[in-house]
Amino acid sequence: MTAMGKYGLNLLSNIHDSIDDLKSAGFINIGGDILSASEVRQLRDLSGELLLQFEQETRTATAPTDFKRTGVGEGAWALTRLSQHHPAISQTIDKVVSDKNVKTILKSILGTNYKIWEISLRRSSPGDTGLYLHQDALGQINLVILLTDNLAGDGATSFLPKSHLVAKTAKSLRVEAPPVLLNFMRGLLKPFTGRAGDIGFFFNRTWHGRFSNQSTKSHDVILIAFFPSGATFGFGGSYLEPSQKYLSEIKGTELSRLLDPGYGTELVADKLYKVASDGGNTEAPFSLQIADPVGHNLKTAGWRAYVVILLLRIIMPLGRIARRGMASNRVDTK
Ligand SMILES: [Fe+2]
């Protein structure tokens, strides 16, 4: 049992309850029964070494690199295409995505032809100020592997429970709260907490950000981003396709089937892939249905989510007015 309360049930024994909880809350921690303690330790050590190595190499690099210092918030770093940088990491991640229960969960929310877009390591260091409240791409879900014990939620991805069932987006409502406000609202959001080795899932449609890291420790997580049957994903900018050399090295594995963008997809534009549909009379995958919860007769988000949204609708304009006031004062004193 993890520290996530009703959303942190270790339910590998009852996978269908886990799926129901995920569909209801928008995120879930299913516990740490998939990887052994030594596999988790190896994953953490190798990932940490790679992060440092890439950080040093990036200082003198002239070409695009998989090390990211920006775009993930202040005090946080990321290493993209993680699995292709070390065979042991690749093997362990293959074990996770080949797990029977993990596959059952993925199929139930993504359909049968789901693909992996990206695998990254994210480190939140002490003093990390966090990341603003946001949503990501249509249909996307993330599988999370915690690499450190994090029961307090420092530097953890944090969610507004059930907000994936809100028809409007945080962006359209202009309530993408900055990290400072997110941290002020800690009691209203739920961080992804747990022990090293815990595995979980969240819909990227669930309103989420990252709490600041007020601890003295770094917290590392692996994030595996999936797209469902019928969805579109692309590469470019700081997200590069897996190398052909790596794909040929892992040929025949479940991870290869999921990572190879040329398999089970249709190229619809330069570096833009559409995942094969499940076909027939099958309904759209749940991760796509939540973009239109009313049209698909899904449960409503519940009053708690709407109260938080109402609060943000009141507070956010006040912040904008205050910032404008401060800016005009600065002009006045020139
Ligand atoms: Fe996100």
Boltz pocket constraint, residues with backbone or C-beta under 6 A from the ligand:
constraints:
  - pocket:
      binder: B
      contacts: [[A, 134], [A, 135], [A, 136], [A, 204], [A, 208]]
      max_distance: 6.0
